[in-house]
Amino acid sequence: MAVGLSFRPWVVFRFGPGAPAAGAPYVGPERRGALRPSALAPSRSRLTDLSACLLFRFGDGAALLAVAAAQAWSAWPDTAGVAVAAAGALALAWSLAAASLYRLGARARIVDRWTRALAGFFLGALLMDIVLRALARDYLVWSLSWLALDLPLVLLLQLLWQARTNAWRRAGRLTPNIAIVGATAGAARLLERLTRTGEAAVIGVFDDRAGRVPRRIAGVPVLGDVDALLAHRLLPWVDRLVIAVPSRAHARVRQLLERLSELPNEIMLLIDAGGAAATEAAAQRLDRDVLARIAGVPSDWRRALAKRAFDLVVGSLALAAATPVMAAIAVAIRLESPGPVFFRQRRHGFNNEEFAVLKFRSMRAEAEDSCAARQVSADDDRITRVGRFIRRTSLDELPQLLNVLTGEMSLVGPRPHAVGMRTGESESARLVAGYAHRHRIKPGMTGWAAIHGSRGPVATAAEVARRVALDVEYIERQSLWLDLWIVLATLPCLLGDRGAVR
């Protein structure tokens, strides 16, 4: 699960028939479940409770430090006074965390926040009073100032954080979406707990035993068998698939895993050894000790945060540096042939989500192939003279820096393939088992496969398999340092490979 820090406001989808579309109303009462998400946000923009709480904690600490510095400078205009005030602000920030202010569940109200904030505030005030007495400072003046400024500040910040949390939950950014496979007693207990806590939204329940299971479990509809799940239109917005089949049914679990492992979604197994009590613990925060991950890439908010920061910083600098070149290319394209400067094509992104990738148009407008039914070949008659140059130098990819800044792509990752791209007479995604595993991370402008020679069109099943293997290897090894190395290695690889068809 990725951390959702994006350069633009997140995209929110409402339920509707067919493919989800922005603002479309939800219809179809047979699919309305008690735990349905009210809105859908892309999985790449999902926030975890931990990342949100860390953001709020940082905000509280920064505000308290600023106020403490101003207070100290007015009361004790010396370096020692400011240092003591800073230490007091940090002590207060610690006491707020010690009062479990940043561990509130999905059903928490502002009253709960204020109650814990008051407990943490007075604990911090007590610690600060002890320090001031020991230093023989005028603690009475400080205490009055503390009550007059810091307490209202803390309470106001909690009101702001509560509003922000509620907005994120309404937009679907803070509540993970899950789908449950197996209409079992364990699934019912999990759903009942989630109904009380609101820790996750549930798309639906799926079970191959269509004639032997009820139409609904704990208010959540049974939407069909595993084939229905694999074809479900909302699958790209599902963060986790939970197999709720009894773990002792080894053959059935193995069969389900074989069928579901072709998906990029994280797959977890509900361990039912502890019965209702274990399920309660699992549902409280989808505990990974009870919901065991058996496939997919586990969420790592630290790695995702570092990768997003790398994309924003390096991507912004690269876009600023490339702007004059991009302007010149745009003029050249318009002068050579009629048609738009940019070419937009639907491609698969993180978790199989579709997005529109941006490129400079390199073909004649009437010959553009938005579905990649025919891959580019040497001496392709559809390509213009300017197009041949920008493709050979990969300058046609520069507009994808905008995709990076909006969060749809990353600087480094598997290259995004067009939706429905074909290799020979077959759809590329059907040629290699586990093809969708390359979508377990955001697609990139460059990647591990690209610097190892797997660039441009793939003409055979063997070439598709090699690219998928390189992409999966990168996903398993991904780190900030590896991304930096790939970025630095990309330009020499492009300049040293004149024979590749691009």
C-alpha positions in Angstrom: 0.0 0.0 0.0 1.4 3.1 -1.0 1.5 6.5 0.9 -0.6 9.1 -0.9 1.4 12.3 -1.1 0.5 13.9 -4.4 1.3 17.1 -6.3 -2.3 17.7 -7.1 -5.6 17.1 -5.3 -6.5 13.4 -5.2 -8.9 12.0 -7.7 -12.1 10.8 -6.1 -14.5 8.4 -7.8 -18.1 7.8 -6.8 -19.7 4.4 -7.4 -21.5 4.0 -10.7 -22.4 1.4 -13.3 -19.6 0.3 -15.6 -16.2 1.8 -15.1 -15.9 4.3 -12.2 -16.2 7.9 -13.3 -15.7 11.1 -11.3 -18.9 12.2 -9.8 -21.0 9.3 -11.0 -23.8 8.3 -8.5 -23.9 4.8 -7.1 -26.7 2.6 -8.4 -27.6 -1.0 -8.2 -29.2 -1.8 -4.8 -28.1 -5.5 -5.0 -24.5 -4.3 -4.6 -25.0 -1.8 -1.8 -23.3 -3.2 1.2 -23.2 -2.0 4.8 -19.4 -1.4 4.5 -19.3 0.0 1.0 -16.9 2.9 0.5 -18.7 6.2 0.0 -16.0 7.3 -2.5 -13.0 5.7 -4.3 -9.6 7.2 -4.4 -6.7 5.5 -6.3 -4.7 3.1 -4.2 -1.5 5.2 -5.0 -3.1 8.1 -3.0 -4.0 6.0 0.0 -2.8 7.3 3.4 -2.3 4.9 6.3 -3.4 5.8 9.8 0.2 5.8 10.9 1.3 8.3 8.2 -1.6 10.6 9.0 -0.9 10.5 12.7 2.8 11.3 12.1 1.8 14.2 10.0 -0.5 15.6 12.8 2.2 15.0 15.4 4.7 16.9 13.4 2.2 19.7 12.9 1.6 19.9 16.7 5.3 19.9 17.5 6.2 22.6 15.0 3.4 24.9 16.2 4.3 24.4 19.8 8.0 25.1 19.1 7.1 28.3 17.3 4.9 29.6 20.1 7.4 28.6 22.8 10.2 30.5 21.0 8.0 33.6 20.8 7.0 33.3 24.5 10.6 32.9 25.7 11.9 35.7 23.6 9.4 38.1 25.1 9.8 36.9 28.7 13.5 35.9 28.8 15.3 37.4 25.8 18.4 35.2 26.0 19.6 32.0 24.4 19.2 30.0 27.6 15.5 31.0 27.8 14.8 30.1 24.3 16.5 26.7 24.8 14.4 26.0 27.9 11.2 27.0 26.0 12.1 24.7 23.1 12.7 21.8 25.5 9.4 22.5 27.1 7.6 22.5 23.8 9.2 19.2 22.9 8.2 17.8 26.3 4.6 18.9 25.7 4.6 17.3 22.2 5.9 14.0 23.8 3.2 14.2 26.5 0.5 14.5 23.9 1.8 11.4 22.2 2.0 9.6 25.6 -1.7 10.4 26.2 -2.4 8.3 23.0 -3.7 11.4 21.2 -2.4 10.0 17.9 -4.0 6.6 18.2 -7.6 7.3 17.6 -9.8 4.9 15.7 -12.1 5.6 12.7 -15.1 6.3 15.0 -13.3 8.8 17.2 -15.0 12.2 17.8 -13.6 15.6 18.5 -14.5 15.2 22.1 -12.2 12.2 22.3 -9.4 14.2 20.8 -9.9 17.1 23.2 -10.0 14.8 26.2 -6.7 13.1 25.3 -5.2 16.5 24.4 -6.1 17.9 27.8 -4.6 14.9 29.6 -1.4 15.3 27.6 -1.3 19.0 28.0 -1.4 19.0 31.7 1.1 16.2 31.9 3.5 18.4 29.8 2.7 21.4 31.9 3.6 19.5 35.1 6.9 18.5 33.6 7.6 22.0 32.5 6.7 23.5 35.9 9.2 21.1 37.5 12.0 22.2 35.1 11.2 25.9 35.7 11.3 25.6 39.4 14.7 23.9 39.2 16.1 26.7 37.1 14.6 29.4 39.4 12.7 30.9 36.5 9.5 33.0 36.9 7.3 29.9 36.4 4.1 31.8 37.4 4.3 34.2 34.5 5.2 31.2 32.2 2.3 29.1 33.5 -0.2 31.8 32.8 1.3 32.4 29.4 1.2 28.6 28.8 -2.5 28.4 29.7 -3.4 31.5 27.6 -1.6 30.5 24.4 -0.6 26.8 24.2 -3.8 25.2 25.5 -6.1 27.0 23.0 -3.5 26.2 20.3 -3.5 22.5 21.1 -7.3 22.3 21.1 -7.6 24.3 17.9 -5.1 22.0 16.2 -7.1 19.0 17.2 -10.2 20.5 15.7 -8.3 21.0 12.5 -6.9 17.5 12.5 -10.3 16.0 13.1 -11.8 17.9 10.2 -8.9 16.8 8.0 -9.3 13.2 9.0 -13.0 13.2 8.3 -12.4 14.7 4.9 -9.8 12.1 4.1 -12.2 9.3 5.1 -15.1 10.7 3.1 -12.7 10.9 0.1 -11.7 7.3 0.6 -8.0 8.2 1.2 -7.7 7.0 4.8 -9.9 3.9 4.8 -8.5 0.9 3.0 -10.7 -1.1 0.6 -10.8 -4.8 0.9 -12.5 -7.7 -0.8 -13.1 -10.9 1.1 -12.9 -14.4 -0.6 -14.9 -17.0 1.4 -18.4 -16.5 2.8 -17.4 -18.2 6.1 -18.1 -17.7 9.8 -14.6 -16.1 10.1 -15.6 -13.6 7.4 -18.8 -12.8 9.2 -17.0 -12.1 12.5 -14.5 -9.9 10.6 -17.3 -7.9 8.9 -19.2 -7.5 12.2 -16.1 -6.0 13.8 -15.4 -3.7 10.8 -19.0 -2.5 11.0 -18.3 -1.3 14.6 -14.9 0.2 14.0 -15.0 1.5 10.5 -11.3 0.6 10.0 -11.9 -0.6 6.4 -14.4 -0.5 3.6 -15.5 -3.7 2.0 -16.2 -4.0 -1.8 -17.9 -7.3 -1.3 -17.6 -11.0 -0.6 -16.8 -13.6 -3.2 -17.2 -17.4 -3.0 -17.1 -20.2 -5.5 -19.9 -22.1 -3.7 -22.6 -20.0 -5.3 -25.5 -22.3 -4.4 -24.5 -22.9 -0.8 -23.8 -19.4 0.6 -26.3 -16.6 1.5 -26.7 -13.5 -0.7 -25.4 -11.3 2.1 -23.1 -11.7 5.1 -23.3 -9.2 7.9 -24.9 -6.8 5.5 -22.2 -7.2 2.8 -23.4 -8.7 -0.5 -21.9 -11.9 -2.0 -21.1 -10.7 -5.5 -20.1 -14.0 -7.1 -17.3 -16.4 -7.5 -13.6 -15.9 -8.0 -14.0 -15.2 -11.7 -16.4 -12.4 -10.8 -13.7 -11.0 -8.5 -11.0 -11.2 -11.2 -13.3 -9.3 -13.6 -14.6 -6.8 -11.1 -14.4 -3.2 -12.3 -13.3 -1.9 -8.8 -10.4 -4.3 -8.4 -7.8 -1.6 -9.1 -9.2 0.3 -6.1 -8.9 -2.7 -3.7 -6.0 -2.5 -1.4 -6.1 -6.0 0.0 -7.8 -9.3 -0.8 -8.6 -11.3 2.4 -8.9 -15.1 2.0 -11.3 -16.0 4.8 -11.3 -19.8 4.1 -10.4 -21.9 7.1 -6.7 -22.3 7.1 -7.0 -26.0 7.7 -8.5 -26.3 4.3 -5.1 -26.4 2.7 -6.1 -27.6 -0.7 -8.8 -24.8 -1.1 -6.4 -22.1 0.2 -3.7 -23.3 -2.2 -6.2 -23.3 -5.1 -7.4 -19.8 -4.3 -3.9 -18.5 -4.0 -2.9 -19.9 -7.4 -5.8 -18.0 -9.0 -5.4 -14.8 -7.1 -1.6 -14.5 -7.2 -1.8 -13.3 -10.8 -3.2 -10.0 -9.4 -1.0 -7.1 -8.2 -3.2 -6.7 -5.0 -1.8 -7.6 -1.6 -3.3 -11.0 -0.5 -3.8 -11.9 3.2 -5.1 -15.0 4.9 -7.4 -14.7 7.9 -5.9 -17.0 10.5 -8.9 -18.6 12.3 -7.0 -20.5 15.0 -8.0 -18.0 17.7 -11.7 -18.0 16.8 -13.8 -14.9 17.5 -11.2 -13.3 19.7 -8.5 -13.5 17.1 -10.9 -12.1 14.4 -11.7 -9.2 16.7 -8.0 -8.4 17.0 -7.5 -8.7 13.3 -10.4 -6.4 12.5 -9.4 -3.8 15.0 -6.5 -2.6 12.7 -6.3 -5.5 10.2 -3.5 -6.9 12.4 -0.9 -8.6 10.3 -0.2 -11.2 13.0 -3.7 -12.6 12.4 -4.1 -11.5 8.8 -1.0 -13.1 7.4 0.3 -11.7 4.1 0.8 -14.5 1.6 1.2 -12.7 -1.6 1.8 -9.2 -3.0 4.1 -6.4 -1.8 3.6 -5.2 1.8 2.9 -1.6 2.4 6.0 0.4 3.6 5.0 4.1 4.2 8.7 5.1 4.9 9.9 3.7 1.5 6.8 5.2 -0.2 7.4 8.6 1.4 11.1 8.6 0.4 10.2 7.6 -3.2 7.5 10.3 -3.4 9.9 13.0 -2.1 12.5 11.9 -4.6 10.0 12.1 -7.4 8.9 15.6 -6.4 12.3 17.1 -5.9 14.1 15.5 -8.8 11.1 15.7 -11.1 10.6 19.4 -10.4 14.2 20.2 -11.1 14.2 18.1 -14.3 11.0 19.8 -15.5 12.5 23.2 -14.9 15.6 22.3 -16.8 13.8 20.6 -19.7 11.2 23.4 -20.2 13.2 25.2 -23.0 13.8 21.9 -24.8 10.1 20.9 -24.5 9.0 24.3 -25.9 11.3 23.8 -28.9 10.0 20.3 -29.5 6.4 21.5 -29.3 7.1 24.2 -32.0 8.8 21.7 -34.2 5.9 19.3 -34.0 3.4 21.9 -34.9 5.4 23.2 -37.8 6.0 19.8 -39.4 2.5 18.2 -39.3 -1.1 19.2 -38.3 -2.5 17.8 -35.1 -1.9 18.1 -31.3 1.5 18.4 -29.7 0.8 15.8 -27.1 -0.2 12.2 -27.5 -2.3 10.7 -24.7 -2.6 6.9 -24.3 -4.4 4.8 -21.7 -1.8 2.7 -19.8 -1.8 0.4 -16.8 -0.4 2.0 -13.6 -0.2 1.0 -9.9 -2.5 -1.8 -8.9 -3.7 -2.1 -12.6 -5.3 1.4 -12.4 -5.6 3.0 -15.8 -4.3 6.5 -16.4 -3.5 8.7 -19.4 0.2 8.9 -20.1 1.6 12.0 -21.8 4.1 11.9 -24.7 5.1 14.3 -27.5 3.3 13.2 -30.7 5.8 11.4 -32.9 3.4 10.0 -35.5 1.1 11.5 -38.0 -2.2 12.4 -36.2 -4.3 10.2 -38.5 -2.0 7.2 -37.9 -1.9 7.3 -34.1 -2.5 3.9 -32.3 -4.0 4.6 -28.9 -4.4 0.9 -28.1 -0.9 -0.2 -29.2 -2.4 -2.8 -31.5 0.6 -2.4 -33.7 3.9 -1.9 -32.0 6.5 0.4 -33.5 9.0 -1.1 -35.9 12.2 0.1 -37.6 11.4 2.4 -40.5 7.8 2.7 -39.4 6.0 4.8 -42.0 3.7 6.4 -39.4 6.5 8.3 -37.7 7.3 11.9 -38.7 10.8 13.2 -39.2 10.6 15.2 -35.9 9.1 12.1 -34.3 11.9 9.9 -35.4 14.5 12.2 -33.8 12.6 12.6 -30.5 12.0 8.8 -30.3 15.6 8.0 -31.0 16.7 10.4 -28.2 13.8 9.5 -25.9 12.8 13.2 -25.8 9.3 12.2 -26.6 9.0 10.9 -23.0 9.7 14.3 -21.3 6.0 15.2 -20.8 5.8 12.3 -18.5 7.5 14.4 -15.9 4.0 15.9 -15.5 2.6 12.4 -14.8 5.3 12.0 -12.2 4.5 15.3 -10.4 0.7 14.4 -10.3 1.5 11.0 -8.7 0.4 8.8 -11.6 4.0 7.7 -12.3 7.4 7.7 -10.6 10.8 8.6 -12.0 11.8 4.9 -11.6 9.7 1.9 -12.1 8.4 -0.6 -14.7 7.6 1.1 -17.9 3.8 1.5 -18.3 2.4 -0.6 -21.1 -0.7 0.4 -23.1 -4.0 -1.1 -22.1 -4.6 -4.0 -24.5 -1.0 -3.9 -25.9 -0.4 -6.8 -28.2 2.7 -8.9 -28.9 2.2 -10.6 -32.3 -1.4 -11.8 -32.3 -1.8 -12.1 -28.6 -2.4 -9.6 -25.8 0.9 -9.1 -24.0 -0.6 -9.5 -20.5 -1.7 -13.0 -21.3 1.6 -14.3 -22.5 3.4 -14.5 -19.1 2.1 -15.7 -15.8 2.4 -13.1 -13.2 2.4 -10.2 -15.7 0.4 -8.0 -13.4 3.0 -8.3 -10.7 4.8 -5.5 -12.5 1.9 -3.2 -11.4 2.7 -3.6 -7.7 4.5 -0.3 -7.8 4.0 2.9 -9.8 5.2 2.8 -13.4 8.3 4.8 -14.1 9.9 7.0 -16.8 13.0 4.7 -16.6 13.6 1.5 -14.8 15.7 -1.6 -14.0 14.5 -3.2 -17.3 15.3 -0.1 -19.3 19.0 0.1 -18.2 19.4 -3.7 -18.9 18.4 -3.3 -22.5 14.7 -4.1 -22.3 13.3 -1.0 -23.9 10.8 -0.2 -26.6 8.5 -2.8 -28.2 8.5 -6.5 -27.3 8.1 -8.8 -30.3 8.0 -12.3 -28.6 6.7 -14.0 -25.5 10.3 -14.5 -24.4 11.0 -10.7 -24.5 7.8 -10.1 -22.5 8.9 -12.7 -19.9 12.4 -11.1 -19.6 10.9 -7.6 -19.1 8.5 -8.9 -16.4 11.3 -10.7 -14.7 13.4 -7.5 -14.6 10.5 -5.5 -13.4 9.7 -7.9 -10.6 13.4 -8.0 -9.6 13.3 -4.2 -9.3 10.1 -4.2 -7.1 11.7 -6.7 -4.7 15.0 -4.7 -4.5 13.6 -1.1 -4.7 15.2 1.5 -2.5 16.1 5.2 -2.7 19.7 4.5 -3.6 18.8 2.0 -6.3 16.5 4.6 -7.8 19.3 7.2 -7.8 21.6 4.7 -9.5 19.1 3.9 -12.2 18.5 7.6 -12.9 22.2 8.2 -13.3 22.7 5.0 -15.4 19.8 5.8 -17.8 21.4 8.5 -20.0 24.6 6.5 -20.7 22.4 3.4 -21.6 20.3 5.5 -24.0 23.3 7.1 -25.7 25.1 3.8 -26.0 22.2 1.9 -27.5 21.5 3.3 -31.0 20.2 0.0 -32.3 17.1 -0.2 -30.1 13.8 0.6 -31.7 12.1 3.4 -29.8 
